[in-house]
């Protein structure tokens, strides 16, 4: 078992090293973008290549941000029902009924799906 443990330790160290290298690479990219922006702001006629680098780095950051932001998908009846059922089990049955009535329905299935987000926001306060 000694060799297996040693290999597992090496793998853990390699993963840690990879994380550290990624952090350094991100810092270098961020620093390069900041320098390119400063160069472009101070000396626009001399920026030439720097502005291209800044544009490229900005495009990469925008792409990363787009990947990190989850696409907002519409709420489903089942998702809303699960939250309201949990609130009801927690002793807020009457408040859940009042919320449904406030949105003009006796049952969740009668509520317009466009109102699900507002209903969930109000239910989270309970």
C-alpha positions in Angstrom: 0.0 0.0 0.0 3.0 2.3 0.4 3.3 2.9 -3.4 -0.3 3.5 -3.9 -0.4 6.1 -1.1 2.7 7.7 -2.6 1.1 7.9 -6.0 -2.1 9.4 -4.5 0.1 12.0 -2.8 1.8 12.9 -6.0 -1.5 13.2 -7.8 -2.8 15.6 -5.1 0.4 17.6 -5.4 0.1 17.8 -9.2 -3.5 19.0 -8.9 -2.4 21.6 -6.4 0.3 22.7 -8.7 -2.1 22.9 -11.6 -4.4 25.1 -9.6 -1.5 27.4 -8.7 -0.4 27.7 -12.3 -3.9 28.6 -13.3 -4.0 31.3 -10.7 -0.7 32.7 -11.9 -1.8 32.6 -15.5 -5.0 34.5 -14.7 -3.1 37.1 -12.8 -0.7 37.6 -15.7 -3.6 38.0 -18.1 -5.3 40.5 -15.8 -2.1 42.4 -15.3 -1.5 42.4 -19.1 -5.0 43.7 -19.7 -4.5 46.5 -17.1 -1.1 47.5 -18.6 -2.6 47.5 -22.2 -5.5 49.6 -21.1 -3.1 52.1 -19.4 -1.0 52.2 -22.5 -4.0 52.8 -24.7 -5.3 55.5 -22.5 -2.0 57.4 -22.1 -0.6 57.0 -25.6 -3.2 56.0 -28.1 -1.0 56.6 -31.1 1.8 54.4 -29.8 -0.5 51.6 -28.5 -0.8 49.7 -31.8 -0.1 46.2 -30.7 -1.1 46.9 -27.1 -4.6 47.8 -28.0 -5.0 44.6 -30.0 -3.8 42.6 -27.0 -6.2 44.5 -24.7 -9.0 43.9 -27.1 -8.1 40.2 -27.3 -7.9 39.9 -23.5 -11.1 41.8 -23.0 -12.8 39.4 -25.5 -11.5 36.4 -23.5 -12.8 37.9 -20.3 -16.2 38.5 -21.8 -16.3 34.9 -23.1 -15.4 33.6 -19.6 -18.1 35.8 -18.0 -20.6 34.6 -20.5 -19.7 31.0 -19.6 -20.0 31.6 -15.9 -23.4 33.3 -16.0 -26.0 30.5 -16.2 -28.6 31.1 -18.8 -31.8 32.1 -17.2 -34.3 29.4 -18.0 -38.0 29.9 -17.1 -39.2 28.4 -13.9 -41.3 25.3 -14.2 -44.4 24.4 -12.3 -42.6 21.5 -10.6 -39.8 23.8 -9.3 -42.3 26.2 -7.9 -44.4 23.4 -6.5 -41.4 21.9 -4.7 -40.5 25.2 -3.0 -44.1 25.9 -2.0 -44.5 22.4 -0.7 -41.4 22.7 1.5 -42.7 26.0 2.9 -46.0 24.4 3.6 -44.3 21.5 5.4 -42.4 24.0 7.4 -45.6 25.3 8.9 -46.4 28.1 6.4 -49.4 26.5 4.8 -51.7 29.4 5.4 -49.1 31.9 4.1 -48.7 29.8 0.9 -52.5 29.8 0.4 -52.5 33.6 0.8 -49.7 33.9 -1.8 -51.7 31.9 -4.2 -54.8 34.0 -3.6 -52.7 37.1 -4.0 -51.8 36.0 -7.5 -55.4 35.2 -8.3 -55.6 31.5 -7.9 -56.8 28.8 -5.6 -54.2 26.3 -7.0 -50.7 26.7 -8.3 -51.7 25.2 -11.6 -54.0 28.1 -12.2 -51.2 30.7 -11.9 -49.7 32.2 -15.0 -46.1 30.9 -15.5 -44.9 34.4 -16.0 -45.7 35.1 -12.4 -43.6 32.1 -11.1 -40.5 34.2 -10.4 -42.5 36.8 -8.4 -44.3 34.1 -6.5 -41.0 32.3 -5.6 -39.5 35.6 -4.5 -42.4 36.2 -2.1 -42.3 32.6 -0.9 -38.6 32.8 -0.1 -39.4 35.6 2.5 -41.5 33.1 4.5 
